Protein backbone atom coordinates (compact mmCIF):
# COMPACT_ATOMS: atom_id res chain seq x y z
CA UNK A 1 0.00 0.00 0.00
CA UNK A 2 1.23 3.44 -0.84
CA UNK A 3 1.99 5.84 2.02
CA UNK A 4 -0.36 8.41 0.55
CA UNK A 5 -3.22 5.86 0.67
CA UNK A 6 -2.48 5.13 4.33
CA UNK A 7 -2.35 8.83 5.08
CA UNK A 8 -5.73 9.43 3.42
CA UNK A 9 -7.29 6.52 5.33
CA UNK A 10 -5.97 7.85 8.64
CA UNK A 11 -7.15 11.37 7.80
CA UNK A 12 -10.64 10.11 6.94
CA UNK A 13 -10.77 8.03 10.14
CA UNK A 14 -9.67 11.04 12.22
CA UNK A 15 -12.27 13.25 10.59
CA UNK A 16 -15.02 10.68 11.21
CA UNK A 17 -13.93 10.47 14.85
CA UNK A 18 -14.08 14.28 15.18
CA UNK A 19 -17.53 14.41 13.62
CA UNK A 20 -18.80 11.68 15.94
CA UNK A 21 -17.32 13.49 18.95
CA UNK A 22 -19.01 16.74 17.88
CA UNK A 23 -22.32 14.98 17.38
CA UNK A 24 -22.15 13.42 20.84
CA UNK A 25 -21.32 16.80 22.40
CA UNK A 26 -24.24 18.47 20.64
CA UNK A 27 -26.58 15.69 21.72
CA UNK A 28 -25.35 15.99 25.30
CA UNK A 29 -25.93 19.76 25.32
CA UNK A 30 -29.41 19.28 23.89
CA UNK A 31 -30.30 16.75 26.62
CA UNK A 32 -29.09 19.07 29.39
CA UNK A 33 -30.95 22.06 27.95
CA UNK A 34 -34.25 20.21 27.98
CA UNK A 35 -34.44 19.73 31.75
CA UNK A 36 -33.71 22.31 34.43
CA UNK A 37 -31.04 21.59 36.98
CA UNK A 38 -31.92 20.82 40.59
CA UNK A 39 -30.19 23.98 41.81
CA UNK A 40 -32.14 26.15 39.38
CA UNK A 41 -35.43 24.53 40.39
CA UNK A 42 -34.64 24.93 44.10
CA UNK A 43 -33.69 28.58 43.62
CA UNK A 44 -36.93 29.19 41.72
CA UNK A 45 -39.00 27.61 44.50
CA UNK A 46 -37.25 29.69 47.17
CA UNK A 47 -37.74 32.87 45.16
CA UNK A 48 -41.42 32.06 44.63
CA UNK A 49 -41.90 31.48 48.37
CA UNK A 50 -40.22 34.77 49.25
CA UNK A 51 -42.29 36.56 46.62
CA UNK A 52 -45.57 35.13 47.98
CA UNK A 53 -44.58 36.04 51.54
CA UNK A 54 -43.72 39.62 50.64
CA UNK A 55 -46.97 39.97 48.67
CA UNK A 56 -48.96 38.81 51.71
CA UNK A 57 -47.10 41.28 53.94
CA UNK A 58 -47.79 44.13 51.51
CA UNK A 59 -51.49 43.23 51.39
CA UNK A 60 -51.71 43.27 55.21
CA UNK A 61 -49.87 46.58 55.36
CA UNK A 62 -52.12 48.03 52.66
CA UNK A 63 -55.23 47.03 54.64
CA UNK A 64 -53.87 48.73 57.77
CA UNK A 65 -53.02 51.91 55.89
CA UNK A 66 -56.42 51.92 54.19
CA UNK A 67 -58.16 51.58 57.58
CA UNK A 68 -56.09 54.43 59.04
CA UNK A 69 -56.77 56.59 56.00
CA UNK A 70 -60.52 55.96 56.14
CA UNK A 71 -60.55 56.88 59.85
CA UNK A 72 -58.65 60.09 59.23
CA UNK A 73 -60.94 61.15 56.40
CA UNK A 74 -64.14 60.36 58.27
CA UNK A 75 -66.08 63.46 59.35
CA UNK A 76 -65.60 64.23 63.01
CA UNK A 77 -68.56 65.48 65.01
Buried (B, 14 or more C-beta within 10 A) or exposed (E): EEEEEEEEEEEEEEEEEEEEEEEEEEEEEEEEEEEEEEEEEEEEEEEEEEEEEEEEEEEEEEEEEEEEEEEEEEEEE
